[in-house]
Structures are given as structure tokens and as C-alpha cells.
Amino acid sequence: MQKIDEENTNRMEEVLEKKVDEAINPKHYKVEGIPEAIDIIEGVMTKEQFEGFLWGNIIKYAYRYGRKGDKAETAGKIEWYAQKLKELKECKSE
């Protein structure tokens, strides 16, 4: 029984990850041979500006949580921007 529960949990996590990835990175953001918008934004901003951009998006989605869109999708967006912020801070400290 536990194995079935683990399999279901893993499958649900995969579906949620895909849904969040599609919400954050929809197909219309991906054009072959052209960098994604987030990469362009990061490239033209200083690290401090990009940090502010990430914080702004975290705040925006946290504010919208439960008010607009799917809660799981919104939580995934918060998590995605928070992960980018964490990566930026880790890179800064190296």
C-alpha cells in the first residue's frame, strides 16, 4: 500500500511541476535561437536590480495567492522566483 501511495505522490508531484513550469515558462516564451525573457532581463540588470525584480515577482504572486488563478500554480510561481533569488544570493556569496 505504501508503494502505491509513493507512486501516486511522485506522479502528482511531476504533474504539478509540469503545470508550474508551463505557467512560468509557457511555450510562447520559448523561441528557438532567442534567449528567454528572464535571461534577457537578468542580462541587462545589475545583480541588485535583478534581485529587486525577483522580490517584486514574489510579492506580486503572494499578493495574488487565492485571489487570482489556481492556488497551486501561484504557489509554484512564488517558489520558482524564490529559487531564482536563492540561486542569485548563492552566486553572490561565492
N, C-alpha and C positions, 0 to 999 in steps of 0.2 A: 504493500500500500504506500509506503514512504517513497519508493522509487517512482511510482506513478505521480505522486504529488510533486516530486522534484522535477520530473519531466514536464508536467503542466506548468510549473513555476518558470522553468527555463524557457519554455515556449512562449509564455505570456511576456516574459522579460524581453525576448527577441522581438516580438510584435510591437511592444511599447517602444523599444529602442528604434525600430524602423519607423514607427509613426512619428516619434520625436525628431529623428534625423530628417524625415521628409518635411516636417514642419519648419525646422531650422534651415535646412538646405534643400529646398524644393528643386525640382528638375529645371525650372526656368532660371535658377541661379547658376546653373552649371552649363557653360558653353565651352565646347572643346577648343582648346588653344587660348582661352581667355581666363585669367585668374578670377577666382570667386570674389564677390564684393567685399567680404570680410578681409580677404588678403590685401585687396587694394586699400581699404580703409586703414588697416594696420600699417601698410607701406607708406602712406602719406602723413601719418600722425606720429608725433613723438610718443615714447612709451607712456608718458604721463597722460597725454591726450587719449591714447588708446585705452588706458586704464579707466579714465573717466567715461569713455564710450561704453565699455563693458559694464561698469557700475550703473550707468544710466539705463541700459537694457535690463539689467537685473531688477532695478527699481520699477521700471515700466511694467515688466511681466508680473512682478509681485503685486503691484497695484491692481492689475487686471485679473489676477487669480480669482476665480469664482464669479467674476462679473462678465467676462467675455471669453468665448471659446471653451474648449474642452479642458478640464482641470489637469488631467494627466499631461496633455500636450503643453499647457502653460507651465506646469512644473518642470517638464523636460527642457523647456526653453530657459528657465531660470537656472537649471542645473548645467546646461550647455554653456551659458555665458559665465557662470561661476567657475566652471572647469577652465575656460579660456583665461579667466582672471587669475586663477591659481597657477596655471602654466606661465603666465606673464610674470607673476611675482617670483616663481621659482627661477625663471630665466634671469630676472633682475638680480637675484641674490647670488647668482653664480659668478 
